[in-house]
Amino acid sequence: MAADLDVVNLFIIAGGTLAIPILAFIVSFLLWPSALIKLYYWYWRRTLGLQVRYADCGGYRFCYSCRGKPGMRPSILMLHGFSAHKDSWLTVVKYLPRHLHIVCVDMPGHEGTTRTDTEDYSIQGQARRIHQFVETIGLNRKPFHLVGTSMGGNVAGVYAACYPSETCSITLICPDGQLLHPRETKFDNHLQDLEHSNYTLNIPLIPTTPEEMEDMFRLCSHVRFKIPQQILQGLVDVQQPHITFYQEVFMEIFGEKSRYALQEHLHLITAPLQVIWGKQDQVVDVSGATVIAEELSGCRVDLLDNCGHSVVMERPCQTAKLILEFIIMQQDARGSKKKSS
């Protein structure tokens, strides 16, 4: 009988021990979903072996995460999109070999990187800041592979044009900005409505409610999935303190100074270029890939079926595979040229 009581007590203690973290998780999920989202990113950085670091230059601080050390393959610098952060690359980094040197930086003013009222957040201004970052951490000791998605793709293209000796190859994923002759998208219609209203309407890429957050996911993703209301609220809560800043950046990157930045710099890009685009992109039409390929001979174009603007989120494994294939192909081509010469 005493033994039976011991077993019962053991189950009660074990159940109570497990109930505490489970209850804490449920309460956190319901009351502080934004805290859980941050914890999620922290967990996956740790799991994938990424370390968060800071680089200071003249009073300006860059926040970035990195994994590995420079080796035989070129280092990879990854630039995220508008209103995102370095952790948005975690889904892709998961499928890249651990021996590669990978650097994911928070774009100017985003997440842990310095935000100032006097900063130039135009595409050209951001490219100059990223160059400052590259010089600060010494990433340009030898040419690296540059990857950018959406706004980051626009910046990556301008960067490669302005600093050609620093990039050995480039991958642009659904780069934003306007290119000559692409078809209009659902987002283009939103932009026209915004301009006609003198920007008094809500900006689709800056959601302020769970409903608007869900609408943004529908706009950016072809894949339809149901996101719990608590998670949507958590994502809104994370963005809420930065709304004014995002509005400022939006006006900069879609203003006259930046709108055609990529188009105007395409002819200056000399490094081998890869373009990855979702065929169902509703933000920047996939026809932009053809415009880029026509401007740059030898450009590799990879179009993804049943995929929208959020390629990194919708097709992380395929994206990592395509990037790695391109890097290896370019490195092999350079090796062949050296042998023949």
N, C-alpha and C positions, 0 to 999 in steps of 0.2 A: 504493500500500500504506500509506504514511504517512497519507494522507487517510482511508483506511478505519479505521486505528487511532485517529485523532482522533475520528472519529464514534463508535467503540466507547467510547472514554474519555468522550466527552460523555454518552453514554447511561448509563454507569456512575456518573458524577458526578451526573447528574440523578436517576437512580434512587436513589442513596444519599441525596441531599438530600430527596427525597420520602419515603423510607423512615423517616427520623428522626421527622418529625411524626406519620406514620401509626402507627409503632411506639409513640410516646409516647401517642397517643390510645388505642390498644388496651390498653396497660399501665394507663393511668389508668382506662379503662372497667372493667377487671377488678379493680384494686386500690383505686381511690379514686373510685367512682361518685358519691359525694356532692359531691366537688369539681367534677366535670363538670356536675352539676345546677346548682350555683351559677354556674358559667361560662355555662351555657345562659341563665339568667335575665339575667346581665350582658350577654350578647350581644344578647338581644332588647330590653332597655331601650335599649341604644345604637342598635339598628336602628330602633326606633320613636320615637326622639328624646326619651325620658324621662330626666330628670335626678333623681338622688337627693339630697335635701336634709334638713336637720335644723332643728327649731324648738324652742327652749328656753324654758321658762316655769317660774319658781320652782323650779329644780333638777330639773324633769321634762323629758325630751327626747322629742320625737316624731320618728320617721323617716318620710319620705314621698317619693314620686316625683311629678313633675309634668311637664306639657308644655303649651306655649302660654301665652298671657296672656289676662286677662279681656277680653271683647269684646262684640259685639252679643248673641250667644247667652249664656245663663247659664253660669257655671262649673259643672263637675260634680265632686262629691266622692263617691268610691267607697269603701265599707266592706266588707272581705272577711269570710269566714266563720271559724268556729272552727278553730284550729290552722293557719290558712293565713297569708298575708302579702300585702303590696301587689302583688307580682309575679303573683299569681293572676289579676289583671285584664288581664294582657298580651294574652291571647287576644281579649278584647273591645276593648281600646284599639286594637288593630291595625286594626279596621274602623271606627273613629270618625275623622271629619275632623281633620286636623292643626291647623286653625285654632282648634279648641275648646280652652278652658282646662280641663285635666283634672288632678285631684289624687287620688292613691291613697295612703292612709295606712296604716301598720302599726297595727293596733288595740292598745289598752293591753296592755303586757306581751309583745306578739308581735314577733318578728324584731328590728328595730332600735329599737323604742320602749321606753322605760324599764319595767323590771319591778321591783316592790317587794313585800315580804312583807305590807305593810299596805294594799295597794291594794284598792279595792272593784271586783271584777270582775263584779258583777251587771250586768244589762242597764242598769239606771238609772245605776249607777256609771260604766259605759263611755260612756253618752250624755253624762254630765257632762264626762268627760275629752275626748271628741271636741269638745264645745263649747269647751273650753279651747283645743284645737288650732285650731279655726276662728277664734277671737278672736286667737290668737297670730300667725297668718299673715295676718290681715285678710281672710279669705275672705268674711266677712259684711258687707263694705262695701255689697254689694247681694245680694239673694236669689239663692241658688244651687240647682241641681238635685241632690238627694241620692239616691244609689243604694246599696242594701245587699243582700247575699245571705246566706241562712242566718242565722247569728248576727248578722252585719252588717245583715241586713234587719230583725231584731228591734230592734237598736239604732237603726237609721234611723227606724223607725216611732215609737219612744219619743222620739227627738230631735225629729222633726217636731212631735210633740204638745207637747213642753216648750218649744220655741223656734220658734213658728209664724211669726214675722216674718222668719226667716232663710232659709226654704226657699220657692222659688217653685213647686216640683213635686217629686214623690218617685217612685222606682221601687223596689218591694220584690220581690226574687227569692227565691221559696221561703223566706220568713222562718220561722225556727224559733220554738220556744215553743208552748204549747198554746192553741188557740182552742176556743171552745165548740162542741161537736157535730161536730168532724171525725171521720172514720173512723180506726180504728187502723191503724198501719202495721207493717211488719216491725221497724222501729227501736223503736216503742212496746213491742213484745213484749220486745225486748232490755232496754229500760228497766225493765220490770216484773220481769224476771229479776234485774237488777242490784239493784233495791230489795229484793227478797226475800232476796238473798244478802248484804245489808248492804254492797253495793259491793265484795265480794271477788272477783267475776268480772271478767274483762278488759272494758274499755269498747270497744265496736266502733269508735268514732271515734278511738281512741288506739292504733293498732297498734304492736306491739313486735317483730314478726317479719315477714319477707317474705310469709309465708302470711296473716297477719292484715292486712297492707297490701293484699293482693289481695282479701281478703274485704271490706275497707272500700270498695274501688273497685266491687265488685259491688253493695254496698248503696247506694252513692251515685249510681251511673251505670246507666242503662238500656242504653246501648250496651256491647256486650261486645268487648273487645279484649285481646289477649295482650301483657302487659308483660314484658320480659326480666327474669330473676331478678336480674341485676346492678342494674338500675334500681330494682326494688323494694327491694333491700338498701340502695341509696343513699338512697332516700327514708326508710327506717327510720333510717339513720345520721344523717340531717339532723335527724330528730325526737327521737332518743334523749336528747340533753341537756336536752330540754324536757318530758319525760314528766310529771314531778311537777307542773310548772306547768300543763300541759294538764289534768291531773286536778283541780287546784284550780279552774280556770276552769269545767270541766265541771260540777262540783258546784255552782258559783255560778249558772250560767245555766239549769241544770235543777232548781235548788232552788225552794222555795216563794216566795222573794222575787222571782224572775225568771220563773217558769214561765208566769204569765199576764200578764206586763208589757205585751205588745203588745195583748192583748184589753182590758186595763184603760185603755189610752191611746188606743184607736182613735177614740173619740168626740171627742177633743181635736184631731184632725188636721183642719186647715182647707185645706191646700194640695192641689191636684189630685193624685190618686194613681193610679199604675199598678201592677198586680200581674202578674208573669210567673211561670209555674209549669209544671214538667214534669208531664205527666199520669201518668207512671209513677213519681213520687217515692215512694220507700220509707222516707224519713226523716220527712218531714212531709207528710201526705196533701193532695192537690190540692184536696180539699173545703174547705180553709182559705181558698182564694180566694173561694169563695162566701160564707163567713162575713164576710170583710172587705168584699166588695161590698155585702152586705145592710146592713152597718153604715154605710157611707159611700156615699151616692148619688152617681152620676156617676163612680164608680171604673172605670177601664178595666182589663179582665182579658184577658190573653193567655195561653192554654194551649197548650203545645207538645206535639205528638204524638211518641211514641217518644223521650221524654226523661225523665230521672230528676231527682234532687236537684241534681246538679252541672250546672246549666243553663249556667253560664259556660264550663265545659269542653266540654260536649257540643254546645251551639248558640251559639258565640261570635258568628258573623256575624249570625244572626237576632236575638240579644239586642241587639247594637249597633244594628241597624236599627230594632228596636222602641223602644228608648230614644230614639233620635234623632227618630223620628216623633212620639213623645209630646212631647218638648221643643219641637219646631217647632209642633205643634198647639196647645200651651198658650201659646206666645209669640204666635202668630197670634191666638188668642182674646183675649189681653190687649190686643193692638194694636187689634182691632176694638172692644173696650169703650171704649178711650180715644177713638177716633174718634167713636163714637156719643154719648159724653158731652161 
